[in-house]
Amino acid sequence: MLYVEIIIKSKTRMTDQLYTYSVPKDLEIEVQRGKRVVVGFGKSNKKTYGLIINVKEDLNLDFKVKDIIGEPLFVNKIAKG
């Protein structure tokens, strides 16, 4: 299974960290560093944009993660570098 670490688009410093989400099978070939995705964020699962910072395989996590819910929308050329 693939996982992505993303930064959430937010104006608050409370979210200045990486968040881990799992990637549904139908989106695995689409995800890559620098792409923007839609995720459910927080307890309310508010639809929020995130930027993929890392793509990882088969993590051993001690916590439950949510799936990304929207396919990547564009490639950020600066982050792709």
C-alpha positions in Angstrom: 0.0 0.0 0.0 1.2 3.5 -0.7 1.1 6.4 1.7 1.7 10.1 1.2 2.9 12.7 3.7 1.3 16.0 3.0 1.2 19.6 4.2 -2.3 21.0 4.7 -3.2 24.3 3.2 -4.1 26.3 6.3 -3.6 29.8 7.8 -2.9 28.5 11.3 0.5 27.4 12.6 -1.2 24.5 14.4 -1.1 22.5 11.1 2.6 23.2 10.3 3.5 19.6 10.2 3.3 16.6 7.9 0.2 14.4 7.9 0.1 10.9 6.6 -2.7 9.6 4.4 -3.2 6.3 2.6 -3.6 6.2 -1.2 -6.5 4.2 -2.7 -5.5 1.7 -5.3 -7.1 3.6 -8.2 -4.9 6.7 -7.4 -1.6 4.9 -6.8 -0.2 5.6 -10.3 -1.2 9.3 -10.1 0.4 10.3 -6.8 3.8 11.9 -6.8 5.8 14.5 -4.9 4.5 18.1 -5.6 1.0 17.2 -6.5 -2.0 18.7 -4.8 -4.7 16.4 -3.3 -8.0 16.7 -1.6 -8.2 15.1 1.9 -10.7 14.9 4.8 -9.0 16.8 7.6 -9.8 16.8 11.3 -12.6 15.1 13.2 -15.2 16.7 10.9 -13.4 15.4 7.7 -13.5 18.9 6.2 -12.4 18.7 2.6 -9.0 20.4 2.5 -6.2 20.7 0.0 -2.8 19.3 0.7 0.5 19.2 -1.1 2.3 15.8 -1.4 5.8 16.1 0.2 6.7 12.4 0.3 5.4 9.1 -1.1 6.2 6.0 0.9 5.4 2.3 0.7 4.2 -0.2 3.3 4.6 1.8 6.5 4.3 0.2 9.9 2.0 2.7 11.6 0.8 2.7 15.2 -2.2 4.8 14.2 -5.1 4.7 11.7 -4.8 6.9 8.6 -7.5 8.2 6.3 -7.4 7.8 2.5 -6.9 10.8 0.2 -10.3 11.5 -1.3 -9.5 13.4 -4.4 -7.1 12.8 -7.2 -4.1 15.0 -7.7 -5.0 18.3 -9.5 -1.7 19.7 -10.7 2.1 19.4 -10.4 3.9 22.1 -8.5 7.1 22.6 -10.5 9.0 24.1 -7.6 8.2 21.1 -5.3 9.0 18.6 -8.0 12.7 19.8 -8.3 
